[in-house]
Amino acid sequence: MSINVLRSFNRLQRNTQQLRNISSFIGGGDEAQRCSTSRILPYESKELYKVIADIDNYSNFVPFCNHSLVTKRYPPDSLGVKWPAEADLSIGWMKIEEKFTSRIYCVPGSIVEALSGEAVTSLPKDMLLKSSSVIHSPALPNSLFKYLRSKWIIKPLSNNLTITDDKDFTRQLPSIKFQTQVDLILDFQFSNQLYTALSKAVTPKIVGSMIEAFEARAHDCIRHK
């Protein structure tokens, strides 16, 4: 894990502790929230998709994810791959730890969407794997989220299209064979007022830390093959 990611974690923990100390004085009800971020990465889109769909290993690199286990998979696709369909996750944040189940919708090569609580898929039926309507368990309430939708979108780009301020990356452009845009969108609403209050100041930083962690994971998994 990079030094920058570790520094981000330390800042998040300090901010969270401060918010916990004042949470009893903060009013207001539960609110829906959305955060998003994007990266251009020098890797082939199909390889990045494998990293994002590797939910069993999230606990090894995703910030605050203490446990991740795929409990259901789709039937094999044309290449024999069984993509994740459902997973149990545990998130720890300071002394708060919550477990929940996510229903996973995969569009192989382009989208990984995970739903918890009352969230419903944003994908049209013609994009879903054929077994999506029968493989998932009924939506279950949890004490952390009223609903949560995380959506990863992977788009291969032509090598002459670059949207990045990373100078090291730009200097490498002549030797870079692939470029892929990776978007992360989080839509969520917490189940109680305390979590809403705790999250407001730090949620954008958490999303940034998440995609940084995936970027580092991609570097480790793809560059070092």
C-alpha positions as CSV (number, residue, x, y, z in Angstrom):
1,M,0.0,0.0,0.0
2,S,1.4,3.4,-1.0
3,I,2.5,6.1,1.6
4,N,-0.1,8.5,0.2
5,V,-2.9,5.9,0.9
6,L,-1.6,5.3,4.4
7,R,-1.5,9.1,5.0
8,S,-5.1,9.3,3.8
9,F,-6.2,6.6,6.2
10,N,-4.6,8.4,9.1
11,R,-6.3,11.7,8.2
12,L,-9.6,9.8,7.9
13,Q,-9.3,8.2,11.3
14,R,-8.5,11.6,13.0
15,N,-11.5,13.2,11.2
16,T,-13.7,10.3,12.2
17,Q,-12.7,10.5,15.9
18,Q,-13.5,14.2,15.9
19,L,-16.9,13.6,14.4
20,R,-17.7,10.9,16.8
21,N,-17.0,13.2,19.7
22,I,-19.5,15.8,18.4
23,S,-22.0,13.5,16.8
24,S,-24.5,13.8,19.7
25,F,-24.8,17.5,19.0
26,I,-25.5,17.2,15.2
27,G,-29.1,17.3,14.1
28,G,-30.7,16.4,10.8
29,G,-32.2,13.3,9.3
30,D,-30.7,10.6,7.1
31,E,-29.8,11.8,3.7
32,A,-29.0,10.1,0.3
33,Q,-25.5,10.7,-0.8
34,R,-23.5,10.3,-4.0
35,C,-19.8,10.4,-4.6
36,S,-17.8,9.6,-7.7
37,T,-14.3,9.6,-9.0
38,S,-12.4,8.6,-12.1
39,R,-8.9,7.5,-13.3
40,I,-7.1,6.8,-16.5
41,L,-4.9,3.8,-16.0
42,P,-2.2,2.3,-18.4
43,Y,-3.7,-1.2,-18.3
44,E,-5.8,-3.3,-20.6
45,S,-9.5,-3.1,-19.7
46,K,-10.1,-6.8,-19.3
47,E,-7.2,-7.1,-16.8
48,L,-8.6,-4.2,-14.7
49,Y,-12.0,-5.8,-14.8
50,K,-10.6,-8.9,-13.2
51,V,-9.1,-6.9,-10.4
52,I,-12.4,-5.1,-9.7
53,A,-14.4,-8.3,-9.8
54,D,-12.0,-10.1,-7.4
55,I,-14.3,-9.5,-4.4
56,D,-12.8,-12.3,-2.4
57,N,-9.6,-10.3,-2.1
58,Y,-11.2,-6.9,-1.2
59,S,-10.2,-7.4,2.5
60,N,-6.6,-7.5,1.4
61,F,-6.5,-4.0,-0.1
62,V,-9.8,-2.1,0.0
63,P,-9.8,0.6,2.8
64,F,-11.8,-0.4,5.9
65,C,-12.9,-3.8,4.4
66,N,-12.1,-6.4,7.1
67,H,-13.8,-9.4,5.5
68,S,-14.9,-10.3,2.0
69,L,-16.3,-13.6,0.8
70,V,-18.1,-14.5,-2.4
71,T,-21.0,-16.8,-1.5
72,K,-22.7,-17.2,-4.9
73,R,-21.4,-17.1,-8.4
74,Y,-23.0,-17.0,-11.9
75,P,-22.8,-20.0,-14.1
76,P,-19.7,-20.1,-16.3
77,D,-19.7,-17.7,-19.2
78,S,-18.4,-18.5,-22.7
79,L,-14.8,-18.4,-21.4
80,G,-15.6,-20.6,-18.4
81,V,-15.4,-17.7,-15.9
82,K,-17.8,-17.8,-12.9
83,W,-18.3,-14.1,-12.0
84,P,-19.4,-13.2,-8.4
85,A,-23.1,-12.9,-7.8
86,E,-23.3,-12.4,-4.0
87,A,-20.8,-11.6,-1.3
88,D,-20.6,-11.1,2.5
89,L,-18.7,-8.0,3.5
90,S,-17.5,-6.5,6.8
91,I,-16.5,-2.9,7.1
92,G,-14.6,-1.5,10.1
93,W,-14.4,2.2,10.8
94,M,-12.6,3.2,14.0
95,K,-14.5,1.0,16.6
96,I,-17.6,0.6,14.4
97,E,-17.9,-2.6,12.5
98,E,-20.8,-3.7,10.4
99,K,-21.5,-6.8,8.3
100,F,-23.8,-6.9,5.2
101,T,-24.5,-8.9,2.1
102,S,-24.1,-7.5,-1.4
103,R,-25.8,-8.6,-4.6
104,I,-23.4,-8.4,-7.5
105,Y,-24.4,-7.6,-11.1
106,C,-21.6,-8.2,-13.6
107,V,-21.4,-7.0,-17.2
108,P,-18.2,-8.9,-18.1
109,G,-15.4,-6.5,-19.2
110,S,-17.3,-3.3,-18.5
111,I,-19.4,-3.0,-15.3
112,V,-19.4,-4.4,-11.7
113,E,-22.3,-3.2,-9.7
114,A,-22.8,-4.2,-6.0
115,L,-26.1,-3.6,-4.2
116,S,-27.0,-3.7,-0.5
117,G,-30.2,-3.1,1.4
118,E,-33.0,-1.6,-0.7
119,A,-30.8,-0.7,-3.6
120,V,-31.9,-1.8,-7.1
121,T,-29.8,-2.3,-10.1
122,S,-29.3,0.7,-12.5
123,L,-28.6,-1.7,-15.4
124,P,-31.2,-2.4,-18.1
125,K,-32.4,-6.0,-18.4
126,D,-30.7,-6.6,-21.7
127,M,-27.3,-6.0,-20.1
128,L,-27.8,-8.4,-17.2
129,L,-26.4,-12.0,-17.2
130,K,-29.3,-14.4,-17.9
131,S,-29.4,-15.8,-14.4
132,S,-29.4,-12.5,-12.6
133,S,-33.2,-12.6,-11.9
134,V,-33.0,-15.9,-10.1
135,I,-29.6,-16.2,-8.5
136,H,-29.8,-13.4,-6.0
137,S,-31.2,-13.7,-2.5
138,P,-34.0,-11.3,-1.5
139,A,-32.8,-7.9,-0.3
140,L,-32.0,-7.9,3.4
141,P,-32.1,-4.9,5.7
142,N,-28.9,-4.1,7.6
143,S,-28.0,-1.8,10.4
144,L,-25.4,0.2,8.3
145,F,-27.1,1.1,5.0
146,K,-30.7,1.7,4.0
147,Y,-29.3,1.2,0.5
148,L,-25.9,1.1,-1.1
149,R,-25.0,0.9,-4.8
150,S,-21.4,0.9,-5.9
151,K,-20.8,0.9,-9.6
152,W,-17.5,0.4,-11.4
153,I,-17.4,1.3,-15.1
154,I,-14.5,0.3,-17.2
155,K,-14.0,1.9,-20.7
156,P,-11.0,1.1,-23.0
157,L,-9.6,4.3,-24.6
158,S,-7.5,4.8,-27.7
159,N,-3.9,5.5,-26.8
160,N,-4.0,9.1,-28.0
161,L,-6.7,10.1,-25.6
162,T,-5.4,11.1,-22.1
163,I,-7.2,12.8,-19.3
164,T,-4.8,12.8,-16.4
165,D,-2.5,15.2,-14.5
166,D,0.0,12.4,-13.6
167,K,3.3,13.6,-15.0
168,D,5.0,10.3,-14.5
169,F,2.2,8.6,-16.4
170,T,2.3,11.3,-19.2
171,R,6.1,10.8,-19.7
172,Q,5.5,7.1,-20.2
173,L,2.8,7.6,-23.0
174,P,5.0,6.6,-25.9
175,S,5.6,3.2,-24.4
176,I,2.1,2.6,-23.0
177,K,0.1,0.1,-25.1
178,F,-3.3,0.4,-23.3
179,Q,-5.3,3.1,-21.6
180,T,-8.5,2.5,-19.7
181,Q,-10.9,4.9,-18.0
182,V,-12.2,3.6,-14.6
183,D,-15.2,5.3,-13.0
184,L,-16.4,4.6,-9.5
185,I,-19.9,5.8,-8.4
186,L,-21.3,5.4,-4.9
187,D,-25.0,6.0,-4.1
188,F,-26.0,5.3,-0.6
189,Q,-28.1,6.2,2.4
190,F,-27.2,5.2,5.9
191,S,-29.7,3.5,8.2
192,N,-29.3,6.0,11.1
193,Q,-28.5,9.6,11.8
194,L,-25.2,8.9,13.6
195,Y,-23.6,7.2,10.5
196,T,-24.9,10.1,8.3
197,A,-23.2,12.6,10.6
198,L,-20.0,10.7,10.8
199,S,-19.7,10.3,7.0
200,K,-20.3,13.8,5.6
201,A,-16.8,15.2,6.1
202,V,-14.9,12.0,5.1
203,T,-17.0,10.2,2.4
204,P,-15.3,12.0,-0.6
205,K,-11.9,11.1,0.9
206,I,-12.9,7.5,1.3
207,V,-14.0,7.2,-2.3
208,G,-10.6,8.7,-3.4
209,S,-8.8,6.2,-1.1
210,M,-10.8,3.3,-2.6
211,I,-9.8,4.1,-6.2
212,E,-6.2,4.7,-5.1
213,A,-6.2,1.3,-3.5
214,F,-7.6,-0.4,-6.6
215,E,-4.9,1.5,-8.7
216,A,-2.2,0.1,-6.4
217,R,-3.7,-3.4,-6.6
218,A,-3.8,-3.2,-10.4
219,H,-0.2,-2.2,-10.5
220,D,0.7,-5.2,-8.3
221,C,-1.4,-7.7,-10.1
222,I,-0.9,-6.6,-13.7
223,R,2.5,-5.0,-13.9
224,H,4.1,-7.9,-11.9
225,K,2.6,-10.8,-14.0
